[in-house]
Amino acid sequence: MAETDRQLAQRLEQVIMNLLDRRPATSSICPSDAAREAYEGDDEGWRALMEPARRAAWRLVTAGKVEVAQSGRPVTETEARGPIRIRRAGRQRPGSG
């Protein structure tokens, strides 16, 4: 049975959280890390999951679970242009405390 868009969205959210759980608290991931992890093939098909992975990250931002950053600082979805990084929400950043 084919995976629905909602199932894919939930799976990508879980993959993002699992990837962050496996890394040090100060680490971040790229949406491509989640796309590659979620993709079940061994070709370049993971690229089709890049935009769904980015959308999953923004849903997790809304839920307060992660933040999206560029150049080390949190950004909103409307501010983000180009490559983004995903990290745990509320983490201490160097010089912030």
Phi, psi and omega per residue, in radians:
M1 nan 2.400 -3.106
A2 -1.271 2.540 3.120
E3 -1.310 2.334 3.104
T4 -1.370 2.874 3.093
D5 -1.034 -0.685 -3.135
R6 -1.176 -0.703 3.104
Q7 -1.115 -0.734 3.101
L8 -1.092 -0.764 3.138
A9 -1.029 -0.805 3.137
Q10 -1.141 -0.696 3.138
R11 -1.128 -0.737 3.119
L12 -1.132 -0.690 3.081
E13 -1.056 -0.760 3.136
Q14 -1.150 -0.691 3.112
V15 -1.084 -0.756 3.126
I16 -1.036 -0.843 -3.121
M17 -1.134 -0.697 3.112
N18 -1.114 -0.749 3.112
L19 -1.069 -0.757 3.130
L20 -1.157 -0.639 3.119
D21 -1.116 -0.507 -3.098
R22 -1.517 -0.026 -3.116
R23 -2.003 2.816 3.070
P24 -1.011 2.678 -3.074
A25 -0.995 -0.470 -3.104
T26 -1.551 0.004 -3.085
S27 -1.480 2.800 3.033
S28 -2.296 2.903 3.095
I29 -2.224 2.847 3.049
C30 -1.718 2.599 3.052
P31 -0.956 -0.494 3.124
S32 -1.149 -0.522 3.067
D33 -1.067 -0.774 3.134
A34 -1.196 -0.729 3.140
A35 -1.079 -0.768 3.130
R36 -1.134 -0.731 -3.128
E37 -1.147 -0.666 -3.093
A38 -1.377 -0.449 -3.081
Y39 -1.252 2.350 -3.049
E40 -1.708 0.051 3.112
G41 -1.787 -3.087 3.124
D42 -2.115 0.371 3.108
D43 -1.985 -2.776 -3.091
E44 -1.504 0.215 -3.116
G45 -1.070 -0.339 3.106
W46 -1.031 -0.439 -3.118
R47 -1.061 -0.529 3.108
A48 -1.180 -0.279 3.136
L49 -1.641 -0.005 -3.105
M50 -1.077 -0.887 -3.123
E51 -1.166 -0.753 3.037
P52 -1.035 -0.607 3.104
A53 -1.171 -0.702 3.086
R54 -1.111 -0.756 3.114
R55 -1.090 -0.686 3.094
A56 -1.063 -0.725 3.118
A57 -1.063 -0.747 -3.130
W58 -1.168 -0.601 3.057
R59 -1.127 -0.693 3.111
L60 -1.179 -0.552 3.034
V61 -1.091 -0.837 3.138
T62 -1.032 -0.625 3.125
A63 -1.359 -0.101 3.121
G64 1.387 0.254 -3.087
K65 -1.598 -0.519 -3.129
V66 -2.417 2.963 2.935
E67 -2.279 2.683 3.112
V68 -1.864 2.361 -3.075
A69 -2.262 2.683 2.959
Q70 -2.368 2.356 -3.096
S71 0.918 0.603 3.059
G72 1.430 -0.034 -3.139
R73 -2.076 2.521 3.138
P74 -1.078 2.500 3.089
V75 -2.313 2.746 3.036
T76 -1.561 2.911 -3.140
E77 -1.072 -0.615 -3.134
T78 -1.304 -0.425 3.116
E79 -1.440 -0.505 -2.992
A80 -1.160 2.232 3.066
R81 -2.400 2.141 3.115
G82 1.501 -2.720 -3.056
P83 -1.090 2.459 3.103
I84 -2.202 2.821 3.021
R85 -2.148 2.595 3.142
I86 -2.019 2.288 3.118
R87 -2.471 2.913 3.126
R88 -1.062 2.526 3.097
A89 -1.245 2.539 3.024
G90 1.260 0.225 -3.135
R91 -1.271 2.657 3.094
Q92 -1.330 2.287 3.092
R93 -1.797 2.607 3.121
P94 -0.920 2.292 3.091
G95 1.445 0.054 -3.083
S96 -1.724 0.062 -3.137
G97 -3.055 nan nan
